[in-house]
Amino acid sequence: MENASGLLFYLVLLGAIFYFLIIRPQQKHRKSRQELLNSLEVGKNIVTIGGIHGTITKVDENTINLKIADNVEIKAQKAAVGYIVDEEKGDNES
């Protein structure tokens, strides 16, 4: 009986380690990513995950329009946004 309680303790310990090292950081990342996508608005400068720099001209439910050059505008999925460019630093917000 003593051996079974020791095994149960190690299983619970392993589950706790798994939660704090894998599941919790993934949940934090998912929440952070959703906040980024929800903060997209017209006029923000972004970089897509493909490396395209542009300014948002229109935001729909799942898509955005990006002005990438004079008279050149593309439509992209919101999920393609890599980060928002911080104009003062020339850096990203995330």
C-alpha positions in Angstrom: 0.0 0.0 0.0 2.9 2.3 0.8 4.3 1.9 -2.7 0.9 2.9 -4.3 0.8 6.1 -2.4 4.3 7.0 -3.4 3.4 6.3 -7.1 0.3 8.5 -6.8 2.5 11.3 -5.3 4.9 11.1 -8.2 2.1 11.1 -10.8 0.5 14.2 -9.2 4.0 15.9 -9.1 4.6 15.0 -12.7 1.1 16.5 -13.6 1.9 19.7 -11.7 5.3 20.1 -13.5 3.6 19.4 -16.8 1.0 22.1 -16.1 3.5 24.8 -15.1 6.1 24.1 -17.7 3.8 23.4 -20.8 0.1 24.2 -20.4 0.2 27.5 -18.5 2.8 29.2 -20.7 0.8 28.2 -23.8 -2.4 29.6 -22.3 -0.5 32.9 -21.5 0.8 33.1 -25.1 -2.6 32.4 -26.6 -4.2 35.2 -24.4 -1.4 37.6 -25.4 -1.8 36.8 -29.1 -5.6 37.3 -28.9 -5.1 40.7 -27.2 -2.7 41.7 -30.0 -5.3 40.7 -32.7 -8.1 42.5 -30.9 -6.0 45.7 -30.6 -5.6 46.0 -34.4 -7.1 49.3 -35.7 -6.8 51.5 -38.8 -3.6 53.5 -38.9 -1.4 51.1 -37.0 1.9 49.9 -38.6 2.4 46.2 -38.5 4.7 43.5 -39.7 3.1 40.2 -40.9 4.6 36.8 -40.0 5.8 36.7 -43.6 7.8 39.9 -43.1 5.5 42.4 -45.0 5.5 45.9 -43.5 2.3 47.9 -43.9 -0.3 50.3 -42.4 -3.7 49.0 -41.7 -6.4 50.7 -43.8 -9.4 48.5 -42.9 -10.2 46.0 -40.2 -12.9 43.3 -40.7 -13.8 40.3 -38.5 -11.1 38.0 -39.9 -9.2 40.1 -42.3 -7.3 43.4 -42.6 -6.3 45.6 -45.5 -2.7 46.8 -45.6 -1.2 49.6 -47.5 2.3 48.4 -48.3 3.2 51.2 -50.9 1.6 54.1 -52.7 -1.5 52.8 -54.5 -0.7 49.2 -53.4 -3.1 47.6 -50.9 -3.4 43.9 -50.0 -5.8 41.9 -48.0 -4.5 39.6 -45.3 -5.8 37.4 -42.5 -5.7 38.9 -39.0 -3.8 35.8 -37.9 -1.0 36.7 -40.3 -0.1 39.8 -38.1 3.3 39.2 -36.5 3.6 42.3 -34.4 2.7 46.0 -34.2 5.5 48.4 -34.9 6.2 50.9 -32.1 6.8 54.1 -34.1 8.7 55.9 -31.4 11.2 53.0 -30.9 11.0 51.5 -34.4 10.5 48.3 -32.5 7.6 45.9 -31.8 5.1 45.9 -28.9 5.1 42.2 -28.2 
